[in-house]
Amino acid sequence: MQNDHYSHSFLPNVIDTGNTFIAERFRAIKTNLQFMRTEDGKPLQTLVFTSAHKGEGKSFCALNLAITYARQNLKVLLVDADLYKPKLTSQFKMKYREGLSNILTEDTDPMEYIQEGCEENLHFLPSGIVPPNPLELINTERMKDVLDTYKEAFDLVVFDTPPVLLLNDGRILGSMCDGVILTVRSNVTKEKDVLQAIDLINRAEGRVVGSILNGKKYGAREMKTYSYY
């Protein structure tokens, strides 16, 4: 594990601490998830974030839910598993760093390329160099072994994955994890696309544990003027 530490200064999509409207919404999501259990009766420990299409805010939601857990003194690993367009890796200024793709192709310790995140208790694994065959790396026994290692080391592991209607990586990874969270953008994502995304995840034997409505505008009674993302 590497110990570079990154501040909020280049992460404009990180929610503030305290009792802001958006921070409270993410705390509510965290509370709901903590009441959920796996089929074995255990708390959810591995979560996959995806969306139907690009631009719906899944990376924003994955980052801020991970931060919300970390602020509660839980050890969290955020993984950029979008090996096609790794947005979080770019935000963390780690575009050319080794990461997940290297771990999946090399005989190396899965903890090797993990970085310290922008908060105490938050750790980040970049995507690594974009490979020519991302899905072939995800759909492997090596990925399952790496996931088991992270479950031993962290209280929560959060994966940011590609849109499920465009690529299959999120479906495959979702079948290995405890739950999938679907990000839906208000007034943008179509209902039929949401239903199709859920169906695809279910067919891969993933479990959709919830969805986040992103980009909704709220009135003055609820907040002054906040808008997600």
N, C-alpha and C positions, 0 to 999 in steps of 0.2 A: 504494500500500500504506500502511495506517495503522499507527501505532506504539503503540497502547495495549497495555500488557502486563498479563496476568492471572495471578494466583497460584493455587496449589492450594487456597486457603482456602475457596472456594465450589465446589470440584469434589471431592466426597467419594468419587467413583468412580475417582479416579486412583490407580494402584498406587504403592507406595513404591519408592524407589530401593533398590539393594542386592540381597541374595540371598534375598528372601522367596519363598515357594513360588509365588505367583501371578506375580510378576515373572519368575521362571525359566520358567514355562510360556509367557509371552508371548515371551520370548527364544527359546525352542525353536520357536515358531510362525514367528518372524521368520527363523530359520536355515533352516527347511524352505522357506519362500517364496523365500529367496535362491538356492536351488538350482534353482528352477523357471525355465523360459524360455518366451518367446512362440514362436509359429510361426516367427518370423524369427530365433530364437536369442538374443533380447535378454532381459535381466532384467525381471521384472514391475515396472512403474512405476505403473500405475493399477489400484486395487483398489476393488471395490464390496462393501460389507457389507449384507447383508439377512437376513431370517429368514422363516419361514413365516407366523408370526402376531406380533402385538405382544406386548411384555413378555417377550421371550426373550433380551434382553441385547445386541442388535446394536450399539447406540450405545456401550455400555460397552466392548465388544470393539474397535470401530473407534477409539475414543479412546485406549485403552491400547496397541493395536498401533502407532498413529501415534506415541505418546510413546516406545515402545520403539525405533522407528527413529530418532527425533530424538535420543535419548540416545546413539546410535552416531554422532553428528556428521553425520547425513544431513539434508538440507533437506526438510522434510515439510509438505505442505498437507493439512489435514483440512477436508472440505467437508460441511456439513449440507445434503444433497440431499433430505431429507424435507420437502417443501414443504407438507405437510398438518399434521403434528405435529412441528415441529422441536425435538426434545428437547435436542440439543447446544447449539443457539442459546439456549435457555432456561437451560441450565447455565452458559453463558458470560456470562449477563446481557446478551444482545444481542437481545432479542426484537423491538425496534423499530429495529434497525440495518439499513441497506441491505446487500444480500448477493447471493446467487446469482440470485434471481428478478429483481432489478434489472439485473444484468449481462446476463441473457438477454432483457430487454425494452428495454434502453437501448443506445444506440450509445456505449458507454463502454469504457475500458480494462479488460480482465478482471482486472487486478491492483488495481483501484481500491479495492475494499472489503475486501481481505484484511487481517486483524488479526494482531498477534503473539499467540501462544498462551501457555499456562501453563508452557512449557519453552523453553529455548534451542533454536533450529532448528525449532520447531513453529510453524506459521502456521495460522490458522483463517478460513474463509469462512462467515459466517452464512447462514441460508436466505434472508434478506431478508423483505420483507413477503409474507405468505401470499397467493398469487394465486388467482383464481377457476378457472384452468385449468392446474394444474401440469404435467400430462403433455404438453400442447401446447407447453410451454416446453422440456421435456427432449428431446422427440423432434424436434430441429431441427438444421439445419446450423450454426446459431449455437452450439449446445451443443458440437458437434464442434470448431469453431474455438476456443472457449474452452478445451476440453480440450487441444488442441494447444499453446496458449499456456502452460498450466500444466506440461505435460510438458517444455517448454523451460526453465522457471524452477525446477522442483523435482525432487529425486531420487525422491520418492514422492508420489502423490496418492491420498488415501483418501476415499471417498464413503460417507456414512451414508444409506441409502435406506429407503423404506417397506417393510413386509412384502410379500413377493412374492405371497402368496395373496390379499391384499386389494387391491393396487394394482399397476399395470404399470410404474411408474417404474423400479424396480430392474432389471427385465428389460431395458428399453430402454437404460438407462445401462450395464448389464452387457455389452450387445452392442458398446458403444463402447470398453470398457476391457479390460485384459489379463486380468483374472480376477475372479471373484465368490467371496466367502467367505460361507457360510451358517452363521448362528448357530443352534444347537439347544439348547434348555433341557432339562437332565436331568430325567427323570420327568414332563415336561410336554408337550414336542413329540411328536406321534405319528409313527410311522414312515411311515404313508401320506402324511402332510402333507409330510414331508421329501422323499419320492420325487416327490410332485406338484410341489413347489417346484423341485427339480432339473430335472424334465421341462419346466417352463415356461421356465426359464432357458435350457435347451438349445434349445428351439424358437425362442427369440429370438436364437439363435446366440451366446449368452454361454458362458463357460467357467467351470465351477465348479472352482476349484483346491483347495478344501478346505472343511472345516467345523470349527467350534469348539463343543465341548460345554461349555456354560455352566451354572453352578449346581450342579455336582456336589459332594457332600460327601465329604471324604477322611478317612481314619482317622488315628490318632495316629502311626503309623509314617511316613506321608507328610508330615504336618504336624500342628501342634497342633490348631487348629480354624480352618481357612480355608474360606470359601465364596464363590464368585464372586458379584459384584454384590449 
